[in-house]
Amino acid sequence: MTDQDTQYEAVRSRDARFDGEFFFAVETTGIYCRPSCPAVTPKRRNVRFFATAAAAQGSGFRACRRCRPDAVPGSADWNARADVVGRAMRLIGDGIVDREGVTGLAARLGYSARQVQRQLTAELGAGPVALARAQRAHTARVLLQTTDLPVTEIAFASGFASVRQFNDTVRTVYATTPTELRAAVRATRRTATPSAGIPLRLAHRGPYHAGAVFDLLRREAVAGVEEVSGPPGARTYRRTLRLPYGTGIVAVDERAGDPGRASAVHPGGWLDARLHLTDPRDLTTAVQRLRRLLDLDSDPYAVDERLGADPRLAPLVAARPGLRAPGAADPEEYAVRAVVGRAAAERLVRAYGKALDAPCGTLTHLFPEPAVLAQSESGPGAESESGPGSEAGSESGSGPDSGAGLGSGSEGPLRVLATALADGTVRLDPGVDRDDAQEALLALPGLDARTIAEIRARALGDPDVVPPGVDVPDSWRPWRTYALHHLRAAEER
């Protein structure tokens, strides 16, 4: 929404559809909010609009304590867009600036640091450092209010270079000290213990059809790495995560749609989750990867409006409002699984996966890294079992030419893919150009186009992918990935 008068109307109507798409600030109070903030609507002449929370903070506004604008779902644009700004926002969300700095971000994007700074500032009103700083502030608030970690540990776990920088940022963003921010919730909320993990509310925009997402996660679950337990409507998905500084185990609860759960902070709803980390510095990255896996930053209003206008899809959209297109928690892992299929992936986990130092129930391993698979002399019989109609094929996207696994010689598709991922010939990180990644995958011998299309849709989060041989109308653009999920969900009834 570029028309500020239209944005003001969204604020007047407290329209949660635009939470995360823009922010507004009130000059007379010095506070910035999400569009759905329940506070009294300010006069138009006192309102300023910003594309990001970082831009509002950079202009001297602090976050509203009532609507918590830092807790909104991310803009759907950042996951859908293929330009440098969209790619940069995905990388910043994954914590690249904290780990590699602006220079590392620019190198991954193929631009100079000055070009990245200029493009982000021109469109979003904030550069990469300011955007990362806003993200660190949110991570700090979560840790302060949900854990008993010492404040000094939280400062570095959030990505700050010093305690002083941490204190200054928290005061600037929240107009309070870290100790006061923690004390504000101590009386009403029990903080997490190391054994209980970090409790999270993963916010989403609009309706969320959790049943279809958890059905897919259950069908695809790889033993040792993932599990789905409980009856439909009350299931819990758990999995292990390989993260930049350590490992993690996450549990996410399914829930039926319950309008009564909505609040000023989560007007669209949320999924309850709990995250166990060996290193709290991985919190931001882990949360972003979960959000991509569960497609929590999607804009269901835009998707359903476009697809619901088609006579063929209209009844499907009406039956499943808010249907999501799940992504991947680990793009490289998903690519390997797409090639070999579920059963062979489980054998790879047993043979090459890294055992957890502290197994948690049936979760015992991390999925093997591409470098480990590429260097293996022989495999555990990882022949592809996929193809049309197989257990893995319809969900993982593996095709009939997925190939024989590690034991089939250097030209086996799995070995070729693993080697390409390990040496950087193929990149699947959040900031990669999707067309470049697809071309690199197509250049690998033994990978069929249908499998590559599924990798593009899931590992790269492209919302507009159609596998070869599937005829769909252009009127479904740019949400053809979602349209195919509707068609598959209807077939599975």
N, C-alpha and C positions, 0 to 999 in steps of 0.2 A: 504494500500500500504506500504509494508515494505522495498522494494527495493528503496534505495535513488536515484539511477539513474532514475528509473521510476518516482519517485516523482519530480525529477528535470525536466523531460520531461513535466509533467503536469504543472509545473510552466512556462516553456518556451512557452507552448501553451495557457497559461492563462485559464486553464480548470476549469470552475466553478463547475463541477461535484464533485470536491474534496474539495470545500470550507467547512470547518468545520471538514473534515476528517483528515487533518493535517495542520500544519502551517510551514512557512519557515522564517528564519531570516538571515539578511545580516550582517556579522561581521564588514564590513567597515563602515556601517552607524549606527549600533546599533538598527535597526528597524526590527520588525517582521510583516509579511503580510499573507493574504490568498492566495491560489494558483492563483486565477484569478486577482490579483492586476495588474492594467494597467501600472504600472511604468516599466521602462527599466529593462529587465531581468538581474539580476546580474550574475557574473561569477560563475561557479560551485564551484570553490575552496573557494569562500567567503560565501557559503550558508550552513546553518545548518537547520535540520528539527526537528520538535517537534510534539508530539501527541496532545498537548493541548496548549491553549494560556497561561495557568498558568505556564507551563514548560518554555515557551519562556520568560515570565516575570521573572521567578525565575532565569534565566540565564543572566538577565540584559538587555534584549531588551525591547524597548517601542513599543506601537502599532502604525502602519502606519496611518497617518491622511488622506491618500488618499483612501485606500480601507477599513478602519475600520474593522480589523479582529475580533473585539469583537462583531460585529453585524451579524456574519454568523449564518446560521442554525446549530443546534447541530448535532453531529455525529449520523447517523442512528443506529450505533451500540448500543448506550446507551439505546435506546428504545427496540431493538430486543434482546439483550443479556440477558441471565438468570443467568449469573455467578455473583460473588460478586462485580466485578468491574462495570458491567452494572447496577446492583441494587444500588450500591453506587452513581454512577453518577446521576441516577434518583432522589435519595433522596437529594443529594447536590443541584440539580436543583430546587427542591421543597423548599429549604431554611432550611433544617434540621440542618445543621451545625450552621447557624446563630441563630436558636432558641434553639437547644439542645446541641450544641457543638459536638466535635468528639466522646465523650463518648456516647452521645445519638445516633449518627450515627452508631457506632459500635454495640450498644445494639440492634438496629433494624435489623441489618444484622446478628446478632448471632455470632459475632467475637469479639476479643479483639481489643482495639484501636490500639495496636501495629501491629496486623495482618493487619488491614485495611490500616494503614499507609504504611506498607511494600508492600502490593499488589498494591496499587494505584501508589506509587512512582516507583515501578519496571516496571509497564506497561505504565504509563502516564507521568512519569518524574516529578510528583508533588503530594504532599499529600493532604488530605482533606482540611486542612486550606488554602493552596495555591490555590486550586481550588475554594473554597468559596470566597477567596479574589478577584480572577479575576472576579467572578460573581458580587461581590459587586461593583467593579470598573465600570463594564458595567452599573449596575443599577444607580450608581451615575451620570455617564455621561448622561444617558437618562433624569434623573430628572433635572440636571443642564441645559440641553439644551432644555427642553420642558416645564418646569414649572417655576413659579416665587417664589417657596418655598425658604426661607432663606437658606443659605449654611449650617448653623448649623443644621437645621432640616433635610436637605438632608443627612448629614453625618450619623445621627442615623437611618433615614429611609432606608438607603442603607445597614444597618447591621453592621456599624463600631462601635467599642466600645468607640471611642473617636474622637474628631475633629482632633487631631494631627495625629492619625492613618489614618484618612480619607485624610487629606492633603498630608501626605507622600505617600500614595498609588496612589493618582491621579497624583502626580508629577512623581512617578516611572513609571506608566503605560503609561501616556500620555505626559510626559515631559513638563508639564505646570501646572499652579495652577488651582484650581477649578474656581476662578473668571475669569481667562483668558480663560478657556475652555468654560464658559458660554458666555463671551463677543464675542467669535469667531463666534457665530451664531446669536447673537442678531440683527445684522443689516439685516439679510436675513430671519429670521424665527420668527413668532409670537409665543410667549410662551403661554402655556395653563393657563386658569384661573380655580379656584376651580369649578365653575359651568360647565365649558366646558370639564373638565376631562383631562387626560394625552393622547396626541396623540401618537400612536404607528405605526410602520411599522413592521409587523410580517413576517420576511423573510422566504422564502422557497427555496429549492433546485430544480432546473429543472422545468418542466411543472407542473401546478397544476389545476386539473379538479374541479374547484370550484362549477360548477353547480350541480354535483352529491352530493357533501357535503351539500350544502344548501337545496337541495331537501330532503335529509335525516333529516336535522335539522328541516325543516318545518313540515314533517310528524310526528316527535316525540315531537314537542314542547308542553310543559306542561304549560297551562295557569296560569298566575300569576308569573311564574318563568322564562319563555322564550317567545319570540315572533320572527317571521320572517315577515318582511314587505317589500313591493316593488315588482316590476315585475321581472320575471326571467332575470338574467344577471345583475340586479342592486338592488339586495335584501340586506337587513341589518338584521343580526341576533343579538338579544339582549338577555341577561340573567343576573340573579342575581348570586352572588358568596358568599359562606361562606368561610372566610379566617381566618388565625390564629389570626390576631389582630383586625379584623373588618369585614366589608362587602364590596362588590363591585358590580358595574353594568358595563358590558362591551357591546360595540357595535362593530361588525365586518362587514365590507362591502364585498359583493361578487364583483367580477370583471371578465370580460371576459379576455381571454389571450391576452396580449398586449405587444409584444416584445419591443415596444417603451418605456415602463416603466422601462426596465432594466437599471441599472447603475453600476458604479464601486462598489458601496456599496451593491447593491441588484441585482447582475447579473442574478439570477434565478427568481426574482420577489418577491412580497410581498402582504399581505393583509392589508389594512388600518383598523385601530381599534382605539377606544377611550375608556379609562378606568377611571371610577369614583371610588375612594377609600375613605372609611372613615378614613383609616390609611395608609399613604404612605409606611410604612414598608412592606406592603403586595404586593408591585409591583412585585418583583421577582417571588413570588409564583403564583400570578395571571397570569403572562405572561406564566410561564411554564405549568400551567394547561390549558390555552388556546391552547398552542402549541400541547399538547397531544390530546385535543378534536379535533382539526382540522388536526392532523397528519402532522404538518409542518416540522418535522425533518426527514421524510421519505426520502429514496433514490430512486426516481422514475426511475432512469437509471437502477439500479440493478433489481428492480421489473419488469419493462417492458421488460428488456432483457431476463430474465428467462421465464416469462409468454408468451412473444411474440414469443418464439420458439416453443410453442405448437400449433399444427394446429387448435385445437378447440378454443383457446383463442386468437390467432394471430389477427383475425379481430376485436375482442373486444378491444384489447390493442391499435390497430391502430385507432379505433374510439374514444377512451378515453385515450390518453396518460396522464400520471400523475394522474390517478385515485387514490384517497386516501382511507384509511381505518380509518374512524374517531374513536376516543377514547371516553373519558368521562372527563368532567371538574371536576366532583366529583364522584369517583369510588363507594362510598357507596350509593350515590343517584341513580346512574345508576343501581346498583344491586337491590335496592328496586323497581325501575321502571320496571326492567326486570321481576320481579316476579308478579307484580300486573297489569301491563298494563297502558296505557296512561290515560284513563278515570278515573280509580281508583286512579292513582297518582294525578290527579287534585283534587279529593275529599280529599285526604290526605293533600294536600297543603292548601286547604280551612279550614280544621279542625285542623291541627296541625302545619302548617308552621308558622314561625315567621314573623310577619308583619314588613316591612321596616319602619324605622323612617321617611323616605322621599320617598314615592312611586314615581316611574317614569313612567308615562303613565300606560300601562297595567301590568307593573312589580311591584308587590305589596308585594311579600313574598319571603323568603328563603325556600328551600325545607326542610321538617322536618328532624331533626337529628335522627339517629337510637335510641338513648337513649330515646327520646321523644316518638317514636312509640312503643318501648318495654315496657314503663311504662304506656301506655294508657290502661284504663280499658275496653273501647269499641271503636269500629271503626265506620267510616261513611259508612259502607257497602262496604268495599274495596275488594269486590270479584274480583278475576281475570277474566278478559274478554278476555284473550289472548288465544293463541293456533293457530294452523295452519290456515292461511287465515284471521285471525282477524286483527283489526286495529293496535294493538300493536304487535301481534305475529311475523310477518315476520321481523319487524325492531328491536323490543326490545329483541327478542329471547325467550320470555316467552312461556312455553309449556302448554299442556293441563292439567298438574298436578300442576299448579302454586298455587292453593289453595285458600282458602277463606280469608281473611284478618284479621284484628284485632279482629273483633267481633266473631270469630269462635272458641275461646278457645285457650289454651296455645299451642296447637299443630298446629295452623294455620301457614302456611309457612311464611307469612309476619312477624308475631310475633317472630317466631323462628329465622328468618334471622336477624331481627332488634336486638334481644337480643344478638345473636352471634357477630354482628358487634359492639354493645355497650360494651360488656365485653371483646372483643379482641379475642374470640374464632376463629373468622374469621377476617383476616386482608387483606385489599385491597389497602394499601398505595403503593407508587411507588417503595419501596424497598423490597416488599414481594417476597418470592420465589413462582413463579406461580404454580408449582406443589403442594406445600404445601397448597396454598390457594384453589386450586381445590379440594384437598382431604378433607379439612375442610368443603367446601361447600357440597360435596357429602355426608358427614356424617350427614348433617341436614335433618330431615324428611320433605318430601313434595316437595323438589326441584328436578325437573327433569333434566336429563343430558343435554338436549338441551339448557335449560335456562342457566345452568352453563357454557356451551361452549360459549354462547354469552357474559356472564359476563367476562369470561377469555379473549375473543377477544377485548371487548370494555373497560371494567373497568381496566383490567390489561395490555392492549395494546399489546397482543401477536399477532405477524404477521402471525402465522402459525397454526390457529385453524380450525378444521373441525367438525361441529356438528355430533353427532351420527346418523348413517343411511344415511349419504351423502358419496357417493363413488367418490373419486377424485384420480388421479394418484400421486405417490410419486414425479414425476418429477416437480410438482408444488412447492415442498418445496424449501426454507423456507417461501414462500409467499402465502400460501393457503388461508389465510384470505383475501388477496387482490384478489385472483382468484375468490372467492365467491362473492365479491363485483362486479366484472366484470359481472358475470353471473346474478346477481340480477338486475344490471343496464340494461342489455340487455332484461331481461324479462319485465321490466317496460316501455319499449319504446312503 
